[in-house]
Amino acid sequence: MADLINAFAIAGKAFFGFQAVFFALLAIGLNVHFGYTGLLNFGQIAFAMLGGFGIAISVSLWGLPFWVGVIVGVLAAVVLALLLGLPTLRLRADYLAIVTIATAEGLRLVFRSVSATPVTGGTRGLSAFNRDFIALAPWDTARRYDLLGTTWSGGELWVVTVGWILVALCSLLVWALMRAPWGRVVKAIREDEDAVRSLGKNVYAYKMQALVLGGIFGAFGGMIYAVGTGSAIPDQYQNANTFLAYGALILGGAARVLGPVIGSMLLLFILQFADTGLRSLISNGVIPAELLSATDVAQLRYVLVGIGLMLLLVFRPQGIFGDRREVMLDAR
Amino acid sequence: MAFATLVPGVASAAEAGEQVRGTLQTSLSGPIEGVTVEVATPDGEIVDTVETGEDGRWEVDLPGAGQYVVSVDPDDLPEGVEVNGEPSRTVTVDSGRAQPVNIGLNDGSRNDGGGTIRAVQLFVDGLRFGLLIAMAAVGLSLIYGTTGLTNFAHGELVTIGAIAAWYINVQGGVPLIPAALLAMVVGGVVGALNELAIWRPLRRRGTGLIAALVVSIGLSLALRYTYQIFYGGFSNPYADYQGQRAKSYGPFTLQDRDVASIVIAVVVLVLVALMLQRTKIGKAMRAVSDNRDLAASSGIDVNRVILFVWVLGGALAALGGVLLGLSDQVQWDMGFRLLLLMFAGVTLGGLGTAYGALLGSLIVGVFVQMSTLVIPNDMKYVGGLLLLIVILVVRPQGILGSRARIG
């Protein structure tokens, strides 16, 4: 029972932790892409990687101030979105899917390659770039704080605070945009591209704007992740994270402003609870070690996410808050 | 292949004393005799100097554990053979251990030895790799053609083939050739299960293609990490056909198993082409792929054809996985990494066409290998992905695809 409460407390921390912020921002971006515009971006993690490395490279390699690093990260994400969109947005939806997933994997391979090591630190990545950011915290970052039965370091608390403010601002922006004419056009593109085109709208330009906007949200996510972990390592930005973010988005409900936020909090809670719970069941001998060892638990999480994603899409594509009519997408 | 190393000798456990040992050979020159090998302490005090024997082997007994510097005399090496980097290595020998020492030799057929030979070598390697991609990609393209599904879980069919063959071969002790055949059966069954348990019910429910695409991604994620749980994160070789020496074929060299894999791939792909062209089911497949409604209205049982496509695709992908595992070892995520190149090949050739997948995959394979002429080896997959993006800009329907399909 104590184990269960412990697992619950750790999972409760994950509910608000910077990983939840990370996935929330990725999923808000994907919501703009997939939920509202109907674009299949499977390379969201590439935007996050550019965001994180934008800060890391600018600060620890070029010695620039932290806020310049943020701008570099955002600009890099914009450039990537333009490069991805240019060839694919005129084509049917699955071409963007193929190109984005390929680019995300390709970029990670480039960043971790031997020849990129002088810039990106190769497989070991870069660190020591978040000192300026942590120093901005209005409280003592060296102390530890107890909140609701969980313990946080001062720096962690600062990252999380900034992160959730960022999530709130991004959600507010999405909410405002989707009430505006721009949002209505974008949603109309998702429903029927040809109809929008016949009304004289430049579908290509709208799709591109949506891709860039969602990519910037993704880059913010990567920045929070980088300052949260204190390091930027290419292999942190595995492709599976994109699918976790999709899981969060669909769980919460696509095409809803708060869907991705609630979804990623819940997803992180479930994952952490499953993780801690399974580990304590293994160490207590409830699950025999031959069946499942503690090292397999990390992999089992991805298996569960994969199966969960499939079941959600088949049986409840609108997630918790979504509207079924809005998420019945089809390839055109 | 121009691998050239001091292959570690087999350590004999009976001797208690410390030792360093190795073999000097390259794939072109074979074992190299009469090369002076000097072993010294880090202070420069010479322990012993020996010459390599007829089989290229050498060994030096050491006074105790610790650090030693092993150097070969580059002047003794035959014409055209050079040491990679420094001609000496510093090794740490644990007590009671015969420490193998690797000193890389270059016989000029790789790196900087004559551009033409290297280009030909890479071209042949690329053809072999492209044939592997093609085998796996034919199924991917036919599944897309017949059902419209972009199957992101196709790489997992490649992996299941390789892993099944590994278990049957290494754990079960069955020779690799029957193991590969069994793996193809496994791949076919898994393909059929895919269709019967997931995709046919989903089509019946009227699930959209985009939802199906995301489902396939979920399936890929779940399967991939399930493999990792059961198989582990390491790469393992098969029990058979290891450590072959490359044979020279004029401007390029190949190991026997690579020749076999090229022959197998060509034969299988020709058989598939003949089946598509001549047999009734093959014609039905192409008909469904071309226009599903028309095929259905002319009396073709579309669901049966799709099931057959899945079985065929699964078996071919499994065979591709076995051959890839033979050359690059078996890994839990090998299929997923290959998937991106399969997509590149299929898109280049034209989504939905069997012959397009074949042609496109060959080009991608050759391009990926040849790209190492200009870019570092660990970035060669990136070259293939760049090619994919360029194709989409220049000719999105691919070489053999039709304009109408791309939306």
Interface residues (C-beta under 8 A of the other chain):
Chain A: G38 L40 F42 L86 P87 T88 R90 L91 R92 A93 D94 Y95 A97 I98 V99 I101 A102 T103 E105 G106 L109 V110 S113 V114 S115 A240 F243 Y246 G247 I250 L292 D296 Q299 L300 Y302 V303 L304 V305 G306 I307 G308 L309 M310 L313 V314 P317 M328 L329 D330 A331 R332
Chain B: G148 T150 F152 I198 L202 R205 T207 G208 L209 I210 A211 L213 V214 V215 I217 G218 L219 S220 L221 A222 L223 R224 Y225 T226 Q228 I229 R337 L340 F343 A344 T347 P376 D378 M379 Y381 V382 L385 L386 L388 I389 L392 V393 P396 R405 I406 G407
